[in-house]
Amino acid sequence: DSCLSFRRKGLSQSALALQARVPTWLKLTSDDVKSRSSNWPKKA
């Protein structure tokens, strides 16, 4: 049981870390895509 609980804690911590990291680069990529998509028609 102690092993399972330890694994669960590790997974939850890693999940929280991922959730905390995701929004940062996700916003950057989304803005990048928007700027690129808006620039494409002008170049074409």
C-alpha distance matrix in Angstrom:
0.0 3.8 5.3 5.1 6.1 8.4 9.8 10.5 12.2 14.1 15.2 16.3 18.2 19.9 20.8 22.3 24.2 25.5 26.7 28.4 30.1 31.1 33.7 35.7 36.6 36.6 39.3 41.2 41.2 42.2 45.0 46.0 46.2 48.2 50.6 50.9 51.5 54.1 55.8 56.0 58.7 60.8 60.8 61.5
3.8 0.0 3.8 5.5 5.2 6.0 8.6 9.8 10.5 12.2 14.2 15.2 16.4 18.3 19.7 21.0 22.4 24.2 25.6 26.8 28.5 30.0 32.6 34.2 35.2 35.6 38.2 39.9 40.1 41.4 44.0 44.9 45.4 47.5 49.7 50.1 50.9 53.4 55.0 55.3 58.2 60.1 60.0 60.9
5.3 3.8 0.0 3.8 5.5 5.1 6.2 8.7 9.9 10.5 12.3 14.2 15.3 16.5 18.2 19.9 21.1 22.5 24.2 25.7 26.9 28.3 31.2 32.7 33.3 33.7 36.6 38.1 38.1 39.5 42.3 42.9 43.3 45.6 47.7 47.9 48.8 51.4 52.9 53.1 56.0 57.9 57.7 58.5
5.1 5.5 3.8 0.0 3.8 5.3 5.1 6.2 8.6 9.8 10.5 12.2 14.1 15.3 16.2 18.2 19.8 20.9 22.3 24.2 25.6 26.5 29.3 31.2 31.8 31.8 34.8 36.5 36.3 37.5 40.4 41.1 41.3 43.5 45.8 46.0 46.7 49.3 51.0 51.1 53.8 55.9 55.8 56.5
6.1 5.2 5.5 3.8 0.0 3.8 5.4 5.0 6.2 8.6 9.8 10.4 12.2 14.2 15.1 16.3 18.2 19.8 20.8 22.4 24.2 25.4 27.9 29.8 30.9 30.9 33.6 35.4 35.6 36.7 39.4 40.4 40.8 42.8 45.1 45.6 46.3 48.7 50.4 50.8 53.5 55.5 55.6 56.4
8.4 6.0 5.1 5.3 3.8 0.0 3.8 5.4 5.1 6.2 8.6 9.9 10.6 12.3 14.1 15.4 16.5 18.3 19.9 21.1 22.6 24.2 26.9 28.3 29.3 29.8 32.5 34.0 34.3 35.7 38.2 39.0 39.7 41.8 43.9 44.3 45.3 47.8 49.2 49.7 52.6 54.4 54.3 55.3
9.8 8.6 6.2 5.1 5.4 3.8 0.0 3.8 5.4 5.0 6.1 8.5 9.8 10.5 12.0 14.1 15.2 16.3 18.1 19.8 20.9 22.1 25.0 26.6 27.2 27.5 30.5 32.0 31.9 33.3 36.1 36.7 37.1 39.4 41.5 41.7 42.6 45.2 46.7 46.9 49.8 51.8 51.6 52.5
10.5 9.8 8.7 6.2 5.0 5.4 3.8 0.0 3.8 5.4 5.1 6.0 8.5 9.8 10.3 12.1 14.1 15.1 16.2 18.1 19.8 20.7 23.3 25.3 26.2 26.1 28.9 30.7 30.8 31.8 34.6 35.6 35.9 37.9 40.2 40.6 41.3 43.8 45.5 45.8 48.5 50.5 50.6 51.5
12.2 10.5 9.9 8.6 6.2 5.1 5.4 3.8 0.0 3.8 5.5 5.1 6.1 8.6 9.7 10.5 12.2 14.1 15.2 16.4 18.3 19.8 22.2 23.8 25.1 25.4 27.9 29.7 30.2 31.3 33.8 34.9 35.6 37.5 39.6 40.3 41.2 43.4 45.1 45.7 48.5 50.2 50.4 51.5
14.1 12.2 10.5 9.8 8.6 6.2 5.0 5.4 3.8 0.0 3.8 5.5 5.2 6.2 8.5 9.9 10.5 12.3 14.2 15.3 16.5 18.1 21.0 22.2 23.1 23.7 26.5 27.9 28.2 29.7 32.2 32.9 33.7 35.8 37.8 38.2 39.3 41.8 43.1 43.7 46.6 48.3 48.2 49.4
15.2 14.2 12.3 10.5 9.8 8.6 6.1 5.1 5.5 3.8 0.0 3.8 5.4 5.1 6.0 8.5 9.8 10.4 12.1 14.1 15.2 16.1 19.0 20.8 21.4 21.5 24.4 26.1 26.0 27.3 30.0 30.8 31.2 33.4 35.6 35.9 36.8 39.3 40.8 41.2 44.0 45.9 45.9 46.8
16.3 15.2 14.2 12.2 10.4 9.9 8.5 6.0 5.1 5.5 3.8 0.0 3.8 5.5 5.0 6.1 8.5 9.8 10.4 12.2 14.1 15.1 17.5 19.5 20.7 20.7 23.2 25.2 25.5 26.4 29.0 30.2 30.8 32.5 34.8 35.5 36.3 38.5 40.3 40.9 43.6 45.4 45.7 46.7
18.2 16.4 15.3 14.1 12.2 10.6 9.8 8.5 6.1 5.2 5.4 3.8 0.0 3.8 5.4 5.1 6.2 8.6 9.9 10.5 12.3 14.2 16.6 17.9 19.3 19.9 22.2 23.9 24.6 25.9 28.1 29.2 30.2 32.1 34.0 34.8 35.9 38.0 39.6 40.4 43.2 44.8 45.0 46.3
19.9 18.3 16.5 15.3 14.2 12.3 10.5 9.8 8.6 6.2 5.1 5.5 3.8 0.0 3.8 5.4 5.0 6.1 8.6 9.8 10.4 12.0 15.0 16.2 16.9 17.6 20.4 21.7 22.0 23.6 26.0 26.8 27.6 29.8 31.6 32.1 33.3 35.7 37.0 37.7 40.6 42.2 42.2 43.4
20.8 19.7 18.2 16.2 15.1 14.1 12.0 10.3 9.7 8.5 6.0 5.0 5.4 3.8 0.0 3.8 5.4 5.1 6.2 8.6 9.8 10.4 13.1 15.1 16.0 15.9 18.6 20.5 20.6 21.7 24.3 25.4 25.9 27.8 30.0 30.6 31.4 33.8 35.4 36.0 38.7 40.6 40.8 41.8
22.3 21.0 19.9 18.2 16.3 15.4 14.1 12.1 10.5 9.9 8.5 6.1 5.1 5.4 3.8 0.0 3.8 5.4 5.1 6.1 8.6 9.9 11.8 13.6 15.4 15.5 17.6 19.6 20.5 21.4 23.6 25.0 25.9 27.5 29.5 30.6 31.5 33.5 35.2 36.2 38.9 40.5 40.9 42.2
24.2 22.4 21.1 19.8 18.2 16.5 15.2 14.1 12.2 10.5 9.8 8.5 6.2 5.0 5.4 3.8 0.0 3.8 5.5 5.1 6.2 8.6 11.0 11.8 13.3 14.3 16.5 17.8 18.8 20.3 22.3 23.3 24.6 26.4 28.1 29.0 30.4 32.4 33.7 34.8 37.7 39.0 39.2 40.7
25.5 24.2 22.5 20.9 19.8 18.3 16.3 15.1 14.1 12.3 10.4 9.8 8.6 6.1 5.1 5.4 3.8 0.0 3.8 5.4 5.1 5.9 9.1 10.4 11.1 11.5 14.3 15.7 16.1 17.5 19.9 20.8 21.6 23.7 25.6 26.2 27.4 29.6 31.0 31.8 34.7 36.3 36.4 37.7
26.7 25.6 24.2 22.3 20.8 19.9 18.1 16.2 15.2 14.2 12.1 10.4 9.9 8.6 6.2 5.1 5.5 3.8 0.0 3.8 5.5 5.3 7.1 9.5 11.0 10.6 12.8 15.1 15.7 16.4 18.7 20.2 21.0 22.5 24.6 25.7 26.5 28.5 30.3 31.3 33.9 35.5 36.0 37.2
28.4 26.8 25.7 24.2 22.4 21.1 19.8 18.1 16.4 15.3 14.1 12.2 10.5 9.8 8.6 6.1 5.1 5.4 3.8 0.0 3.8 5.8 6.6 7.8 10.2 10.8 12.3 14.1 15.6 16.6 18.3 19.9 21.3 22.6 24.3 25.7 26.9 28.5 30.1 31.5 34.2 35.4 35.9 37.6
30.1 28.5 26.9 25.6 24.2 22.6 20.9 19.8 18.3 16.5 15.2 14.1 12.3 10.4 9.8 8.6 6.2 5.1 5.5 3.8 0.0 3.8 5.9 5.8 7.2 8.7 10.6 11.7 13.0 14.6 16.3 17.3 18.9 20.6 22.0 23.1 24.7 26.5 27.7 29.0 31.9 33.1 33.3 35.0
31.1 30.0 28.3 26.5 25.4 24.2 22.1 20.7 19.8 18.1 16.1 15.1 14.2 12.0 10.4 9.9 8.6 5.9 5.3 5.8 3.8 0.0 3.9 5.5 5.9 5.7 8.4 10.1 10.6 11.8 14.1 15.2 16.1 17.9 19.8 20.7 21.8 23.9 25.4 26.4 29.2 30.7 31.0 32.4
33.7 32.6 31.2 29.3 27.9 26.9 25.0 23.3 22.2 21.0 19.0 17.5 16.6 15.0 13.1 11.8 11.0 9.1 7.1 6.6 5.9 3.9 0.0 3.8 5.8 4.9 5.9 8.5 9.8 10.1 11.9 13.8 15.0 16.0 17.9 19.5 20.5 22.0 23.8 25.2 27.7 29.0 29.8 31.3
35.7 34.2 32.7 31.2 29.8 28.3 26.6 25.3 23.8 22.2 20.8 19.5 17.9 16.2 15.1 13.6 11.8 10.4 9.5 7.8 5.8 5.5 3.8 0.0 3.8 5.5 5.5 6.5 8.9 10.2 11.0 12.5 14.5 15.7 16.8 18.5 20.1 21.5 22.8 24.5 27.2 28.1 28.6 30.6
36.6 35.2 33.3 31.8 30.9 29.3 27.2 26.2 25.1 23.1 21.4 20.7 19.3 16.9 16.0 15.4 13.3 11.1 11.0 10.2 7.2 5.9 5.8 3.8 0.0 3.8 5.4 4.9 6.0 8.4 9.7 10.2 12.1 14.0 15.1 16.0 17.9 19.7 20.6 22.0 25.0 26.0 26.1 28.0
36.6 35.6 33.7 31.8 30.9 29.8 27.5 26.1 25.4 23.7 21.5 20.7 19.9 17.6 15.9 15.5 14.3 11.5 10.6 10.8 8.7 5.7 4.9 5.5 3.8 0.0 3.8 5.4 5.2 6.1 8.5 9.7 10.5 12.2 14.1 15.1 16.2 18.1 19.7 20.8 23.5 24.9 25.4 26.8
39.3 38.2 36.6 34.8 33.6 32.5 30.5 28.9 27.9 26.5 24.4 23.2 22.2 20.4 18.6 17.6 16.5 14.3 12.8 12.3 10.6 8.4 5.9 5.5 5.4 3.8 0.0 3.8 5.5 5.0 6.1 8.4 9.8 10.4 12.1 14.0 15.1 16.3 18.1 19.7 22.2 23.3 24.2 25.9
41.2 39.9 38.1 36.5 35.4 34.0 32.0 30.7 29.7 27.9 26.1 25.2 23.9 21.7 20.5 19.6 17.8 15.7 15.1 14.1 11.7 10.1 8.5 6.5 4.9 5.4 3.8 0.0 3.8 5.5 5.2 6.0 8.6 9.9 10.5 12.0 14.0 15.3 16.3 18.1 20.9 21.7 22.1 24.2
41.2 40.1 38.1 36.3 35.6 34.3 31.9 30.8 30.2 28.2 26.0 25.5 24.6 22.0 20.6 20.5 18.8 16.1 15.7 15.6 13.0 10.6 9.8 8.9 6.0 5.2 5.5 3.8 0.0 3.8 5.4 4.8 6.0 8.5 9.8 10.2 11.9 14.0 15.0 16.0 19.0 20.3 20.4 22.0
42.2 41.4 39.5 37.5 36.7 35.7 33.3 31.8 31.3 29.7 27.3 26.4 25.9 23.6 21.7 21.4 20.3 17.5 16.4 16.6 14.6 11.8 10.1 10.2 8.4 6.1 5.0 5.5 3.8 0.0 3.8 5.4 5.1 6.2 8.6 9.8 10.4 12.2 14.1 15.2 17.6 19.2 20.0 21.3
45.0 44.0 42.3 40.4 39.4 38.2 36.1 34.6 33.8 32.2 30.0 29.0 28.1 26.0 24.3 23.6 22.3 19.9 18.7 18.3 16.3 14.1 11.9 11.0 9.7 8.5 6.1 5.2 5.4 3.8 0.0 3.8 5.4 5.0 6.1 8.4 9.8 10.5 12.1 14.1 16.5 17.3 18.4 20.3
46.0 44.9 42.9 41.1 40.4 39.0 36.7 35.6 34.9 32.9 30.8 30.2 29.2 26.8 25.4 25.0 23.3 20.8 20.2 19.9 17.3 15.2 13.8 12.5 10.2 9.7 8.4 6.0 4.8 5.4 3.8 0.0 3.8 5.5 5.2 6.0 8.5 9.9 10.5 12.1 15.1 15.8 16.2 18.2
46.2 45.4 43.3 41.3 40.8 39.7 37.1 35.9 35.6 33.7 31.2 30.8 30.2 27.6 25.9 25.9 24.6 21.6 21.0 21.3 18.9 16.1 15.0 14.5 12.1 10.5 9.8 8.6 6.0 5.1 5.4 3.8 0.0 3.8 5.5 5.0 5.8 8.4 9.7 10.3 13.1 14.7 15.1 16.4
48.2 47.5 45.6 43.5 42.8 41.8 39.4 37.9 37.5 35.8 33.4 32.5 32.1 29.8 27.8 27.5 26.4 23.7 22.5 22.6 20.6 17.9 16.0 15.7 14.0 12.2 10.4 9.9 8.5 6.2 5.0 5.5 3.8 0.0 3.8 5.4 5.1 6.0 8.5 9.9 11.9 13.3 14.6 16.0
50.6 49.7 47.7 45.8 45.1 43.9 41.5 40.2 39.6 37.8 35.6 34.8 34.0 31.6 30.0 29.5 28.1 25.6 24.6 24.3 22.0 19.8 17.9 16.8 15.1 14.1 12.1 10.5 9.8 8.6 6.1 5.2 5.5 3.8 0.0 3.8 5.6 5.2 6.1 8.7 10.9 11.3 12.4 14.6
50.9 50.1 47.9 46.0 45.6 44.3 41.7 40.6 40.3 38.2 35.9 35.5 34.8 32.1 30.6 30.6 29.0 26.2 25.7 25.7 23.1 20.7 19.5 18.5 16.0 15.1 14.0 12.0 10.2 9.8 8.4 6.0 5.0 5.4 3.8 0.0 3.8 5.4 5.0 6.1 9.3 10.2 10.3 12.1
51.5 50.9 48.8 46.7 46.3 45.3 42.6 41.3 41.2 39.3 36.8 36.3 35.9 33.3 31.4 31.5 30.4 27.4 26.5 26.9 24.7 21.8 20.5 20.1 17.9 16.2 15.1 14.0 11.9 10.4 9.8 8.5 5.8 5.1 5.6 3.8 0.0 3.8 5.4 5.2 7.3 9.5 10.3 11.1
54.1 53.4 51.4 49.3 48.7 47.8 45.2 43.8 43.4 41.8 39.3 38.5 38.0 35.7 33.8 33.5 32.4 29.6 28.5 28.5 26.5 23.9 22.0 21.5 19.7 18.1 16.3 15.3 14.0 12.2 10.5 9.9 8.4 6.0 5.2 5.4 3.8 0.0 3.8 5.6 6.4 7.4 9.5 10.9
55.8 55.0 52.9 51.0 50.4 49.2 46.7 45.5 45.1 43.1 40.8 40.3 39.6 37.0 35.4 35.2 33.7 31.0 30.3 30.1 27.7 25.4 23.8 22.8 20.6 19.7 18.1 16.3 15.0 14.1 12.1 10.5 9.7 8.5 6.1 5.0 5.4 3.8 0.0 3.8 5.7 5.4 6.5 8.8
56.0 55.3 53.1 51.1 50.8 49.7 46.9 45.8 45.7 43.7 41.2 40.9 40.4 37.7 36.0 36.2 34.8 31.8 31.3 31.5 29.0 26.4 25.2 24.5 22.0 20.8 19.7 18.1 16.0 15.2 14.1 12.1 10.3 9.9 8.7 6.1 5.2 5.6 3.8 0.0 3.8 5.4 5.3 6.1
58.7 58.2 56.0 53.8 53.5 52.6 49.8 48.5 48.5 46.6 44.0 43.6 43.2 40.6 38.7 38.9 37.7 34.7 33.9 34.2 31.9 29.2 27.7 27.2 25.0 23.5 22.2 20.9 19.0 17.6 16.5 15.1 13.1 11.9 10.9 9.3 7.3 6.4 5.7 3.8 0.0 3.8 5.5 5.0
60.8 60.1 57.9 55.9 55.5 54.4 51.8 50.5 50.2 48.3 45.9 45.4 44.8 42.2 40.6 40.5 39.0 36.3 35.5 35.4 33.1 30.7 29.0 28.1 26.0 24.9 23.3 21.7 20.3 19.2 17.3 15.8 14.7 13.3 11.3 10.2 9.5 7.4 5.4 5.4 3.8 0.0 3.8 5.5
60.8 60.0 57.7 55.8 55.6 54.3 51.6 50.6 50.4 48.2 45.9 45.7 45.0 42.2 40.8 40.9 39.2 36.4 36.0 35.9 33.3 31.0 29.8 28.6 26.1 25.4 24.2 22.1 20.4 20.0 18.4 16.2 15.1 14.6 12.4 10.3 10.3 9.5 6.5 5.3 5.5 3.8 0.0 3.8
61.5 60.9 58.5 56.5 56.4 55.3 52.5 51.5 51.5 49.4 46.8 46.7 46.3 43.4 41.8 42.2 40.7 37.7 37.2 37.6 35.0 32.4 31.3 30.6 28.0 26.8 25.9 24.2 22.0 21.3 20.3 18.2 16.4 16.0 14.6 12.1 11.1 10.9 8.8 6.1 5.0 5.5 3.8 0.0
